[in-house]
Amino acid sequence: MNLTACLSLSAILFSFGIFGLMTRRKIIAMLLAIELMLNAALINCVAFAYYAPAGADTDVGSILPIFIVAITSAEMAVALAVIVAMYRKRKVIDIERLEDLHD
Amino acid sequence: MIESSWMILLLPFISFIGGILFLHKQPKLAAGFSILCNGAAMVMALILAVGFLSSDDTGYHALAHTWSYDWFAITDTLTVSIGALLDPISIMMLVVITVISTLVHTYSIGYMENDASAGRFFPLLSFFVFSMLGLVIAPTLVQMFVFWELVGVSSYMLIGFWYHKPSAVAASKKAFIITRFADAFFLTGIILMATQFGSIGFDAINQGATAFSSMNTANPSFSLEGGAVQVFTALAAQEGSAGFLGLNLLSWATILIFIGGWGKSAMFPLHVWLPDAMEGPTPVSSIIHSATMVVAGIYLTARLFPVFAVAEYTLSVVEFTGAITALFAAIIACTQRDIKRILAFSTLSQLGYMMFSLGVADMEHTAGFTASMFHVFTHAFFKCLLFLSAGLIIHSVHSNDIALMGGLRKKLKGTYFVTLLAVCAIAGVPFLFSGFWSKEEIIMAAWSNGHQCSAIIGLLVGGLTAFYMGRYFFLIFHGEYRGDAHHLEHAHENKFMLFPMVLLAIPTIIAGYPMLTGHTFFNTVIPQATLPTHPDHSASWIMPVAIAMAIGGLLVAWLKYGRRAVSFDTPSTNIVYRCISNKFYIDECYIFVTKKIIFRCVAAPMKLCDDYIVDGIIHSSAAIMRGCAAVIRHWQNGQTHVYLGLMIIGLALLAWFGGAL
């Protein structure tokens, strides 16, 4: 394992995230894809902290992802609540049938 | 009284504002209010005139500026001010305008009693009077121009007062466009005057010109101040310069200014609007023809007389225009059948008199000037009276055509009597009537100052005037009634209409007598110049000839139209007669020029240019925008995936250009 391997993993995860976001039609699946992209970013963060040259300050790089995970779960809870509310109102979670942005 | 003379101007304006804002639904109140305001103005003008006449010496009265306010400055030395200028001619005009406006307002109560829009009529009439009063007291060319245009606008509104009649609308447009055409020259003249001679104030211009002319006559006793010095220097500097097209700058400026008066006073060939202006209500015609509009051109020429006299050729142009118009209009008037058109052409002819009378005067012989102003004064009253009586006749028999009248003397006795007086005045029946004195004065002035040709035209036109007015009078009042008997049954004289006519009959007779006393009121506007001279009466044969022409004209008219019944059944086939009765086809010429030449050769290419170049640029830029929008709109389909994709591409591009990738 080295920094390149970590960054490659992150890049692959991020690409999967984009691919999922662009191809999935269900909103929940898109949410999962977003989560994937976010985690790719967090891997970058941790990897840079771990492989930092000696003497550099690594505290922020290792602690920040924990905060982000916490905040993201809260965010996801809100997003799920929105999706549930929308489903109750519209009976649809297919993104291609939600075309209201066009007006 | 002199100090508060601006009130004379303000009162009709109050009547206009009050009437148009609050009283347009109540014609009776509007009429009362405007008569009150105009009557008050009349009283003030009369007090002013009496004060003026009874003041100090018999010489020339100093120009009195009652107030003046600097409006804006064009350059350091040239300031446009607004104010009031009182001198013999402006006071004379104030009296004429306010007296006639009050009487015409009174008359209009009767004339407009069955008209639903009378509440709009009275304020507009007051506005007309206000504009003309402002023009008369203007001390600068700019103020005069402003009010000049206001006169144009208000005449437009009043001629087109019955805007549901297409002919009235056409007539008002015609009047407006023709006078506007002339005003363009007027404005150019003002600008030329201001830039080349450094002044727009009448005082400065006239004093400078007077000093310049008296320098030429080796009598250099003058003192100048202010703008007059500048005018004097400019005049002296440009003397002998070649100028442009053989005319020097002063002649150009004065002739251009005169063209403004040419249009407003309806001189040939810009006269075509005046007969058409008959489409307006008769009180309007009466006020246009006597006091407010058409004398503006004469007044302008008189106002600037010293500088016109100094300029080469200008007065010759004035004289020539006036003489041609006088003769031309008098000939046409002999053949017309519309009662108001006859009067319109007679006005043209009389305006021609006033104009050429100004043209025959010069700085040493001012008799023509005096005679012209005198004729403005007398003509206003009898012409107003003629129009008012014509209005009453039209009101009674519901027709404008004298072929459908006749024998009205039995039914309309009061009108018969006052019209007789006015006809005698305009025809120049000797000694008793005002018109005789002023007309004779004009001819005498022309002859004694060496303008024999104009004097002879004046005599000839005098005979023609007597003839067509006699024809007018006999065809309307004598013989047998030729129209629809039903209308004659109901013909009556409304007392509101008859009363002002009877009052006007007084000045119709006595307005000529001030001349006999030789009072300064009619003398001159020329400051500190030569004393007014009376025409030398060496040409004593003129008066008998003028009398003979007047009597002869009336006699011919009596023989032809009064003595026996006249038939209008067969239209004359005489080609000369037809040409004259069609007004020498001047209107047709104008229509030919505008429709066939200007519209086709100038307007049509301009329209192509407009359609394809100006509009083309706008349309194609709009089309480009629409095309772009169509492409962009395609992407905005509400599909979140598309938006996401575009966003990702955009971010990638940003990162690319930012150098991150």
Interface residues (C-beta under 8 A of the other chain):
Chain A: I18 L21 M22 I95 E96 L98 E99 D100 L101 H102 D103
Chain B: Q636 N637 G638 Q639 T640 H641 Y643 L644 G645 I648
